[in-house]
Amino acid sequence: MASMKSGILIGVAAAGIAAAALAGGGVRWSPALAAGAHLPLTRVSNSTIFSPPPGAPLSFADIFERVSPAVVSIDVTSHIDPRTLRQIPGFENFPFNAQPNGKGGDDDNGGDDGDGGSGSGGGASGGAKGPKAQSSGSGFFISPDGYIVTNNHVVENAEDIKVTLTDGRELPAKIIGRDEDTDLAVIKVQGTGFPFVDFENSAKPRVGDWVLAVGNPYGLNGTATAGIVSAYGRNIGDNFVDFIQIDAPINRGNSGGPTFDIYGRVIGVNSAIFSPSGGSVGIGFAIPADVADNITKQLIGGGKITRGYLGATIQDVTPEIADSMGMSGKKGALVADLVPGGPAQKAGVMPGDVVVELNGHSVGSATELTRLVASQHPGDTLRLSLLRDGKPKSIEVTSGVRPPPSQLAANDNSDSGGGPASPQGGQAEHPSALGLSLGPLDDATRSHLGLQPDVRGAVVLSVKGSSDASDKGLKAGDIIVRAGDSNVASPADVVAAVAAAKRAGRTSILLGIHRDGVTRFAPIKIGE
């Protein structure tokens, strides 16, 4: 147990105890100490005093003084979308006194007009603006001529951006480019001679090494916090970033600020926290420097990012899914659905295919396939190795251009236009399997659910509460479009596929379930 007295660290000597750390120099942790060598000890009265081991700074002050002038606070003015306010109970008819925006079209990849380019403000609701909103974040200069890196979510809806420097100057800024997929953005202020910092792309700190975060949490400009690298390669739901996890406290307002190593080099851009309370609980996430450096250079060079595109909805092949498909022990990305007229559909990819390689690179998950495809250029050839009905197959796909996330989200969450289907009148009994009561997808049901004419399958009329299908979330109104290795055109096809799986000795069957315009696959236990 350690405490600070008169600037001297007092504590019990023990291997592995780390006192606080280096001052700016660049001294690394001694391998001898890491291997458990004794710390240098000196007896003073009844206390044991030990010197900080090399690699642990005694103070971060020198580092902070060197790098903090490059860190800025960013204040953003935007307008709340009136549509979101109308969704608040009791405020549906609130008089907003909205004025025409006059902005015109959207720019999904950002631009230099300062409107954030997201299309989610007043222009999206017929040219009307809602009430003003103020928000803040952090950023840092990466060049002496005014280019600043921050998070996309800090500036995406901005109508006015003000940057505050450590010397108190306030400067207007404009958006140069934004990338929603990595949550990075570049803004610029007019002027020259600004202090700036560099990305460190090669010498990454190890897990356990010290880091320093500088930013604007809760509007407290120039706040420094210290901690260690907790982990690399954290997947927090982002398709294109393996985040660095740090325990240096970061909070709201730190977004877009830098994380430094003990040499004052930028090793990450703070982007997210894990927090049930909204405040720091010691788990923060930073975009790695190599990703940020690559993206920001592209944004400065052209203002937008283009990525390859397959045009397919994919999901992980879990052990349960692999078992239901008779491919236990194998991994890959399962094609759940296809974008009509997209690159994959044109090339002959089918729902139920499992992609195991792309251009010779093995595919272990849906995220891995997404990143591999995105790393290609539009027009490139994507050579897919896949399994179809358990048999290997090769298909070449010409890559398209990946749409912005907002457009993809709209495609993935299209409104079906109706609720669960009602049981058909005049029928005393419906075919059942897997705890599901099934009906035909006739014209009346199709109209009720707002389905496209090309959707074929069997409609779920009810789900037995004690069934595995219920546990997996199936509900009335779902459309089963595929069962096992076969497409479904009627309830009888589902019953037949389940019977075939039983004869093959399988304990579960993979169902393709169409809901709200999207198809997903789920393994359902067959039971007795």
C-alpha positions in Angstrom: 0.0 0.0 0.0 1.5 3.3 -1.1 1.1 7.0 -0.1 2.8 10.3 -1.1 4.7 12.2 1.6 6.9 15.2 0.9 7.4 14.1 -2.8 8.8 10.8 -1.7 7.0 7.6 -2.6 6.8 5.4 0.5 5.7 1.8 0.4 6.4 -1.9 0.9 9.0 -3.3 -1.5 7.5 -6.0 -3.7 8.2 -7.3 -7.2 5.8 -5.9 -9.7 4.8 -2.8 -7.7 4.9 0.1 -10.2 5.5 3.6 -8.8 4.4 6.4 -10.9 6.6 7.2 -13.9 9.3 8.8 -16.2 9.4 12.5 -17.1 9.4 12.8 -20.8 12.6 11.0 -21.5 11.9 7.8 -23.3 13.4 5.3 -20.9 11.9 1.9 -21.2 11.0 -0.6 -18.4 14.1 -2.7 -17.5 13.9 -6.3 -18.5 15.7 -7.2 -15.3 13.0 -5.6 -13.3 10.3 -7.2 -15.4 11.9 -10.5 -14.6 11.5 -9.9 -10.9 14.9 -8.3 -9.9 15.0 -6.5 -6.6 14.1 -2.8 -6.5 16.9 -0.5 -5.2 16.0 0.0 -1.5 17.1 2.5 1.2 16.2 2.3 4.9 15.0 5.6 6.4 13.7 5.2 10.0 11.0 2.6 9.9 10.0 3.2 6.3 11.3 1.6 3.1 12.0 4.0 0.2 12.4 2.8 -3.3 13.3 4.6 -6.5 10.9 4.5 -9.4 11.9 1.8 -11.9 13.0 2.9 -15.4 10.0 3.3 -17.7 7.6 4.7 -15.0 7.5 8.5 -15.1 7.9 10.4 -11.8 5.6 13.0 -13.4 3.8 13.6 -16.7 4.3 17.4 -16.4 7.0 17.6 -19.1 5.0 15.6 -21.5 1.9 17.6 -20.9 3.7 20.9 -21.3 5.1 19.8 -24.6 1.9 18.4 -26.2 -1.0 20.3 -24.7 -0.7 23.4 -26.9 -1.7 21.2 -29.9 -4.9 20.1 -28.2 -8.0 22.2 -28.7 -11.6 22.4 -27.5 -14.4 22.3 -30.1 -17.8 23.9 -29.5 -20.5 23.0 -32.0 -23.8 24.7 -32.7 -26.5 22.7 -34.5 -30.3 22.4 -34.7 -32.4 19.6 -33.3 -34.4 17.7 -35.9 -38.0 18.7 -35.3 -39.1 15.2 -36.1 -37.4 13.9 -33.0 -39.1 16.4 -30.8 -42.5 15.5 -32.2 -41.9 12.0 -31.0 -41.8 13.2 -27.4 -45.1 12.3 -25.7 -47.0 15.5 -25.0 -45.0 17.6 -27.5 -46.3 16.3 -30.8 -47.8 19.7 -31.8 -45.2 21.9 -30.2 -44.9 25.2 -32.1 -41.3 25.3 -33.2 -41.5 28.5 -35.3 -39.2 26.8 -37.7 -37.5 28.8 -40.4 -36.4 27.5 -43.8 -32.9 26.1 -43.8 -32.1 26.9 -47.4 -29.2 24.4 -47.4 -30.4 22.2 -50.2 -29.0 18.7 -50.6 -27.0 16.3 -48.4 -23.3 15.4 -48.5 -22.9 12.0 -46.9 -19.1 12.2 -47.0 -18.7 15.6 -45.4 -17.5 18.8 -47.1 -16.2 22.2 -46.5 -19.5 24.0 -46.1 -19.6 23.5 -42.3 -23.1 21.9 -42.3 -21.8 18.5 -41.2 -23.1 16.9 -44.3 -25.2 14.4 -42.5 -28.6 15.4 -43.8 -30.0 14.8 -40.4 -30.7 18.4 -39.5 -33.4 20.7 -40.6 -33.0 20.0 -44.3 -34.1 16.5 -43.8 -37.5 17.6 -42.6 -38.5 19.8 -45.5 -36.2 22.7 -44.8 -37.3 23.5 -41.3 -35.0 23.9 -38.3 -35.7 22.9 -34.7 -34.3 24.5 -31.6 -30.6 25.2 -31.3 -28.3 22.7 -29.5 -24.8 23.2 -28.2 -22.3 20.4 -27.8 -18.5 20.2 -27.3 -15.6 17.9 -27.9 -11.9 17.8 -28.3 -9.4 17.7 -31.2 -5.7 18.3 -32.0 -3.6 19.9 -34.7 -1.7 17.6 -37.0 -0.1 20.3 -39.1 1.1 23.9 -38.6 -1.4 25.2 -41.2 -4.6 24.5 -39.2 -5.7 20.9 -39.8 -7.4 19.4 -36.8 -8.4 15.8 -36.1 -11.6 15.0 -34.1 -14.4 12.5 -34.0 -17.1 12.5 -36.7 -19.8 12.4 -34.0 -18.5 15.7 -32.6 -19.1 17.7 -35.8 -21.5 15.7 -38.0 -24.5 17.9 -37.5 -22.6 21.2 -37.0 -23.8 24.4 -38.5 -21.2 26.5 -36.6 -17.9 25.3 -35.2 -15.7 27.3 -32.8 -12.2 26.1 -31.8 -10.6 27.3 -28.6 -6.8 27.1 -28.3 -4.8 26.8 -25.1 -3.7 30.4 -25.3 -7.4 31.5 -25.2 -7.9 32.3 -28.9 -11.2 31.4 -30.4 -11.2 30.6 -34.1 -14.0 29.5 -36.5 -13.5 26.2 -38.2 -14.9 24.4 -41.3 -15.3 20.7 -42.0 -12.8 19.3 -44.5 -14.1 15.7 -44.5 -15.9 13.1 -42.4 -15.9 9.4 -42.2 -18.8 7.8 -40.4 -17.4 4.3 -40.6 -14.4 5.1 -38.4 -15.9 8.1 -36.6 -13.1 10.4 -37.7 -13.3 13.9 -39.1 -10.9 16.7 -40.1 -11.7 20.4 -39.6 -9.6 23.4 -40.4 -9.0 26.9 -39.0 -7.3 29.7 -40.9 -3.8 30.6 -40.0 -0.2 29.2 -39.8 2.3 28.3 -37.2 0.0 26.3 -35.0 1.7 23.7 -32.6 1.0 20.2 -33.8 1.6 16.6 -32.9 2.4 13.5 -34.9 0.8 10.0 -35.1 2.9 7.1 -34.0 2.3 4.2 -36.5 5.0 1.8 -35.7 6.2 1.7 -32.1 3.0 0.8 -30.3 3.0 0.8 -26.4 2.6 -2.7 -24.9 -0.4 -3.6 -22.8 0.5 -2.2 -19.4 2.5 0.8 -20.7 1.6 4.3 -19.6 -0.6 6.6 -21.7 -1.8 10.2 -21.2 -5.1 11.5 -22.4 -5.7 15.3 -22.9 -9.0 16.9 -23.8 -12.1 18.9 -22.8 -14.3 16.7 -20.6 -17.5 18.4 -19.5 -16.1 21.7 -20.9 -13.0 21.6 -18.6 -10.4 22.7 -21.2 -6.9 21.3 -21.0 -7.7 18.3 -18.7 -4.9 15.6 -18.5 -5.5 12.1 -17.2 -3.1 9.2 -17.1 -3.4 5.4 -17.2 -2.2 2.4 -19.1 -3.0 0.5 -22.2 -5.5 -2.1 -21.1 -5.9 -4.1 -24.3 -5.7 -4.0 -28.1 -8.1 -5.2 -30.7 -11.4 -4.5 -28.9 -14.5 -4.9 -31.1 -17.2 -2.6 -29.7 -19.6 -3.0 -32.7 -17.7 -0.9 -35.2 -17.0 -2.6 -38.5 -13.7 -0.9 -39.3 -11.8 -0.3 -36.1 -10.1 -2.6 -33.6 -10.0 -0.2 -30.7 -7.3 0.4 -28.1 -8.7 0.0 -24.6 -7.3 2.4 -22.0 -8.0 3.1 -18.4 -6.9 6.8 -18.4 -10.2 8.4 -17.3 -12.0 10.0 -20.3 -15.5 11.4 -20.2 -18.0 13.2 -22.4 -16.1 16.0 -24.1 -12.9 13.9 -24.4 -14.2 12.7 -27.8 -11.8 13.5 -30.5 -8.9 14.2 -28.2 -5.5 12.4 -28.4 -4.0 9.7 -26.3 -0.2 10.0 -26.0 2.5 7.6 -25.2 5.3 8.7 -22.8 7.2 10.2 -25.6 4.4 12.6 -26.5 3.4 10.8 -29.7 -0.3 10.3 -30.6 -1.1 6.6 -30.3 -4.9 6.9 -30.5 -8.0 9.2 -30.9 -10.4 8.9 -28.0 -13.8 7.9 -29.3 -16.0 6.0 -26.8 -16.4 4.9 -23.2 -18.1 2.0 -21.6 -20.2 3.5 -18.8 -23.5 2.4 -17.2 -23.6 5.8 -15.5 -22.4 8.1 -18.3 -19.2 9.0 -16.5 -15.8 7.3 -16.5 -15.6 3.9 -15.0 -12.0 3.3 -16.2 -12.9 1.8 -19.6 -12.2 4.0 -22.6 -11.6 3.2 -26.3 -9.3 5.0 -28.7 -9.0 4.7 -32.5 -5.5 3.4 -33.3 -3.0 5.9 -34.7 -2.4 3.9 -37.9 -6.1 3.9 -38.8 -6.5 7.6 -37.9 -3.4 8.6 -39.9 -4.5 6.8 -43.0 -8.1 8.1 -42.9 -7.2 11.7 -42.1 -4.7 11.9 -44.9 -7.4 10.7 -47.3 -9.9 13.2 -46.0 -7.4 16.1 -46.4 -6.5 14.8 -49.9 -10.0 14.3 -51.2 -12.6 15.0 -48.6 -14.2 11.6 -48.7 -13.4 7.9 -48.3 -14.5 5.2 -50.7 -14.6 1.5 -49.8 -15.4 -1.7 -51.5 -18.9 -3.2 -51.3 -20.3 -6.7 -51.6 -24.0 -5.9 -51.2 -24.9 -8.7 -48.8 -26.2 -8.9 -45.2 -23.8 -11.3 -43.4 -23.6 -12.8 -39.9 -21.1 -14.8 -37.9 -21.0 -18.6 -38.2 -21.5 -19.5 -34.5 -20.7 -23.1 -33.4 -24.4 -23.7 -33.1 -25.0 -22.5 -36.7 -22.0 -24.5 -37.9 -23.5 -27.6 -36.3 -26.9 -27.1 -37.8 -25.3 -26.8 -41.2 -23.2 -30.0 -40.8 -19.9 -28.1 -40.8 -18.9 -28.3 -37.2 -15.5 -26.7 -36.3 -15.6 -24.3 -39.3 -15.8 -20.6 -39.3 -16.8 -18.0 -41.9 -19.4 -15.4 -42.7 -22.9 -16.5 -43.5 -24.8 -14.7 -46.3 -28.2 -14.0 -44.8 -29.6 -11.7 -47.5 -28.6 -9.9 -50.7 -29.1 -6.3 -51.8 -31.3 -6.5 -54.9 -29.2 -5.8 -58.0 -26.1 -5.5 -55.8 -22.6 -6.9 -56.7 -23.0 -10.2 -54.9 -26.5 -11.0 -56.3 -25.3 -10.2 -59.8 -22.3 -12.5 -59.4 -24.5 -15.4 -58.2 -24.0 -15.4 -54.5 -27.0 -16.9 -52.7 -28.5 -16.6 -49.2 -27.1 -19.5 -47.1 -23.7 -19.4 -48.7 -20.8 -19.3 -46.2 -17.8 -17.2 -47.2 -14.5 -18.8 -45.9 -11.9 -16.9 -48.0 -11.6 -13.6 -49.9 -8.7 -13.1 -52.3 -6.8 -15.8 -50.4 -7.4 -14.4 -46.9 -9.3 -16.6 -44.6 -12.5 -15.3 -43.2 -13.3 -16.0 -39.5 -16.2 -13.7 -38.9 -18.7 -11.3 -40.5 -16.6 -8.3 -39.2 -13.5 -9.8 -40.8 -15.2 -10.1 -44.2 -16.6 -6.6 -44.0 -13.2 -5.2 -43.4 -11.6 -7.3 -46.1 -14.2 -6.1 -48.7 -14.0 -2.5 -47.5 -10.2 -2.5 -48.0 -10.6 -3.1 -51.7 -11.3 -0.4 -54.2 -14.6 -0.1 -56.1 -14.2 -2.1 -59.4 -11.7 -4.6 -57.9 -12.4 -8.3 -58.2 -13.4 -10.1 -55.0 -12.6 -13.8 -55.4 -14.8 -15.6 -52.9 -14.3 -19.1 -51.7 -17.5 -20.3 -50.1 -19.5 -23.3 -49.0 -22.9 -23.9 -50.6 -24.9 -26.9 -49.2 -21.6 -28.1 -47.7 -19.7 -28.1 -51.0 -16.9 -25.7 -51.9 -17.5 -23.1 -54.6 -15.7 -20.1 -56.0 -17.3 -16.9 -57.3 -15.8 -13.7 -58.5 -17.6 -10.5 -57.6 -16.9 -7.0 -59.0 -16.7 -4.7 -55.9 -19.2 -1.8 -55.8 -19.0 1.4 -53.7 -20.0 1.1 -50.1 -22.9 3.5 -49.3 -22.6 5.7 -46.2 -23.7 4.1 -42.9 -26.9 6.2 -42.7 -28.1 4.8 -46.0 -27.1 1.2 -45.0 -29.0 1.6 -41.7 -32.1 2.8 -43.6 -31.9 -0.3 -45.9 -31.4 -2.7 -42.9 -34.3 -1.3 -40.9 -37.0 -0.7 -43.6 -40.5 -0.6 -42.2 -42.5 -3.7 -43.2 -45.7 -1.6 -43.0 -47.6 -4.0 -40.9 -47.8 -6.0 -37.7 -47.9 -9.7 -37.0 -50.1 -11.7 -39.4 -53.5 -12.9 -38.2 -54.4 -16.6 -38.4 -56.2 -17.4 -41.6 -60.0 -17.8 -41.3 -61.6 -21.0 -42.5 -58.7 -23.2 -41.7 -59.0 -25.5 -38.7 -55.4 -26.5 -38.6 -52.0 -25.2 -39.8 -48.9 -27.2 -40.4 -46.5 -27.0 -37.4 -42.8 -27.7 -36.9 -40.2 -26.6 -34.3 -43.0 -25.2 -32.1 -44.1 -23.0 -34.9 -47.6 -22.8 -36.4 -47.1 -22.0 -40.1 -49.3 -20.5 -42.8 -49.0 -19.9 -46.5 -47.8 -16.5 -47.7 -50.8 -15.6 -49.8 -51.7 -12.2 -51.3 -53.8 -11.1 -48.2 -50.9 -11.9 -45.8 -48.4 -10.3 -48.1 -50.4 -7.1 -48.3 -51.0 -7.1 -44.5 -47.2 -7.3 -43.9 -46.3 -4.9 -46.6 -43.9 -7.5 -48.3 -42.3 -7.1 -51.6 -43.6 -9.4 -54.4 -40.3 -11.3 -54.6 -40.4 -12.5 -50.9 -41.3 -16.2 -50.8 -41.8 -18.4 -47.8 -44.1 -19.5 -45.0 -45.5 -17.1 -42.4 -45.2 -17.8 -38.7 -48.7 -17.6 -37.2 -47.8 -18.5 -33.6 -44.9 -19.7 -31.5 -45.0 -22.2 -28.7 -43.7 -20.4 -25.6 -41.6 -23.4 -24.4 -39.9 -23.9 -27.7 -36.3 -23.1 -28.7 -37.8 -21.0 -31.5 -39.4 -18.8 -28.9 -36.1 -18.6 -27.0 -34.4 -17.5 -30.2 -36.9 -14.6 -30.6 -39.1 -15.9 -33.4 -42.6 -14.3 -33.4 -45.8 -14.2 -35.3 -45.4 -12.4 -38.6 -41.9 -13.7 -39.3 -41.4 -15.2 -42.7 -39.3 -18.4 -43.0 -37.6 -18.1 -46.4 -35.1 -20.9 -46.0 -34.8 -24.1 -44.0 -31.7 -26.2 -44.0 -30.3 -26.3 -47.5 -33.5 -25.4 -49.2 -35.5 -22.3 -50.1 -39.1 -22.2 -48.7 -42.2 -21.6 -50.7 -44.8 -23.1 -48.4 -45.2 -24.5 -44.9 -44.8 -28.0 -46.2 -41.2 -27.1 -47.3 -40.4 -26.3 -43.7 -41.9 -29.5 -42.4 -40.0 -31.5 -45.1 -36.7 -29.8 -44.3 -37.0 -30.6 -40.6 -37.8 -34.2 -41.3 -34.7 -34.4 -43.6 -32.5 -32.9 -40.9 -33.8 -35.5 -38.4 -33.0 -38.3 -40.8 -29.5 -36.9 -41.2 -29.0 -37.1 -37.5 -28.9 -33.3 -36.9 -30.1 -31.9 -33.6 -30.8 -28.4 -35.1 -31.8 -26.8 -38.4 -30.8 -23.4 -39.7 -33.8 -21.2 -40.6 -33.6 -18.0 -42.7 -36.1 -15.6 -41.1 -37.3 -12.5 -42.9 -38.4 -9.6 -40.7 -38.7 -5.9 -41.3 -37.1 -6.2 -44.8 -34.1 -8.0 -43.5 -33.2 -11.7 -43.5 -31.2 -13.3 -40.7 -30.4 -16.9 -39.9 -30.9 -18.7 -36.6 -30.2 -22.3 -35.6 -33.3 -23.9 -34.1 -33.2 -27.1 -32.0 -35.3 -29.9 -33.6 -36.2 -31.7 -30.4 -38.1 -35.0 -30.3 
